[in-house]
Amino acid sequence: DTGVSQDPRHKITKRGQNVTFRCDPISEHNRLYWYRQTLGQGPEFLTYFQNEAQLEKSRLLSDRFSAERPKGSFSTLEIQRTEQGDSAMYLCASSLATGSALQFFGPGTRLTVL
Amino acid sequence: DAKTTQPPSMDCAEGRAANLPCNHSTISGNEYVYWYRQIHSQGPQYIIHGLKNNETNEMASLIITEDRKSSTLILPHATLRDTAVYYCIVFNDYKLSFGAGTTVTVRA
């Protein structure tokens, strides 16, 4: 257990539905990251926050995706009008803003879109 | 980010050392080499990192060549629990750029 938690761990939804995932980082970490991982591939960066500010978004983050970190603590990732191609593991990580790559990952949320 | 090249897979006998190579020939002078691993169905886990000097911690050792164009992660006494995908990452910014990694299978 790294101290980063994600909820739910698994989500099965039908195409076209909206889904929301939650990530609770390590409490003193001010950076929070979202990654997506498809089968057989390494995780791909989606976006990151420093405190409540979203500082970077990948081109992978289409208009159907939105992430928030309203009080600089937990974060949510919402996918609207899900598509089968959204099926993946969504990973959250947190770190201190020291310029280090030492990120602590949660267990992930596995999304299956039918 | 500098690109890394790793073998797709390797086997290792339990109790033996596992040497995982990584090429990063385009690495810049201020870029660190990080290693993470991902055990099946879990999030990635940090192992070790280095800039120029060799590094050792309780999990592994990292050997970086003098020209910094390649490195080797050494698991000194592999156990079955070390079976995982190992990622070599060159880092100089805020995000981790994972490749496909090396799938290491430790066999009894």
Interface residues (C-beta under 8 A of the other chain):
Chain A: T2 V4 R31 Y33 Y35 G40 Q41 G42 P43 E44 F45 Y48 L55 E56 L91 A93 A101 L102 Q103 F104 F105 G106 P107 G108
Chain B: Y32 Y34 S41 Q42 G43 P44 Q45 Y46 H49 V85 Y87 I89 F91 Y94 K95 L96 S97 F98 G99 A100 G101
